[in-house]
Amino acid sequence: MSWRDYWEGESAVYVSDRHKSAHYSHLADDILRIAEESANQLTSLRILDFGCGEALSADHIAARVGHLTLNDGSASVRRHLQTRFGELANVTIAAPEALVDTPDGSYDLIIVNSVLQYVDKTAAGPLIGTLRRTMRPDGRMLVADILPPHLSALTDARELLTFAARDGFLMAAVAGLVRAAMSDYAKIRAQIGLTRYSAAEFQELAASVGLSSTAMPRNIGHNPHRLAFILKHGKGTV
Ligand SMILES: C[S@@+](CC[C@H](N)C(=O)[O-])C[C@H]1O[C@@H](n2cnc3c(N)ncnc32)[C@H](O)[C@@H]1O
């Protein structure tokens, strides 16, 4: 089984509905906070959320911005998105293949959160390069939740428990971690592994497709041990 196949099924990543909705709610707040830092007005922004997953709070984002494209590689995820958000006038649901026909410079802000760990290193450059083409000349791309080389599953588990204690799903998290250890996710993680980048390696990757990168002081979402970068057209790393 590949990661692509894995995301067609029911994922063990979320330990409960409460976890999933809290995750997407915080993520939507983070995306809006970053969108608000754009030079252009929030209500005019065109945003692409690439590898968006179920994006349960996408309606919250869509209510504040010009247009939101939800793009995910999983056909089953896209069916869920269609059911939930298909009626919203300023939301488009798309497959990665649609990027080929997307005009240059379509998006003010591109979000790639918690996706690159499931993409081979050989495919990551071409993918970021394709996304770059669809980014406006003054646009930004947030690539976040990148796994650094030495981050252990134990640290990830500890951060999940901290998040769960804060957001009221601690018991579900403990049970979920036990289930997750025996899940397909754990099996594929052991067989194929997750793609990891040091900060320098990721910034080199961004530079190789003509993007400057700035490391964010803190990742978005609940796990501060993972890495996040803002990419723009041009050269340079910070
Ligand atoms: C861990 S979820 C992240 C979802 C969301 N971005 C978030 O932060 O919660 C990973 C998502 O990336 C999607 N994905 C993985 N590889 C992809 C690829 N090469 N192209 C498009 N989507 C991909 C999967 O289908 C899955 O929905």
The ligand as an ORCA input file, in Angstrom:
! r2SCAN-3c Opt
* xyz 0 1
  C      -2.206     14.673      6.888
  S      -3.394     15.101      5.685
  C      -3.262     16.853      5.779
  C      -4.569     17.526      5.526
  C      -4.548     19.046      5.783
  N      -3.642     19.730      4.908
  C      -4.180     19.309      7.225
  O      -3.167     19.955      7.472
  O      -4.904     18.858      8.106
  C      -2.559     14.796      4.153
  C      -3.443     15.055      2.931
  O      -2.575     15.243      1.808
  C      -3.130     14.590      0.694
  N      -2.011     14.265     -0.197
  C      -0.937     13.502      0.079
  N      -0.099     13.467     -0.983
  C      -0.664     14.249     -1.945
  C      -0.288     14.636     -3.261
  N       0.854     14.205     -3.813
  N      -1.114     15.446     -3.952
  C      -2.268     15.892     -3.394
  N      -2.690     15.566     -2.156
  C      -1.881     14.759     -1.439
  C      -3.817     13.362      1.252
  O      -4.817     12.878      0.371
  C      -4.360     13.889      2.576
  O      -5.684     14.342      2.455
*
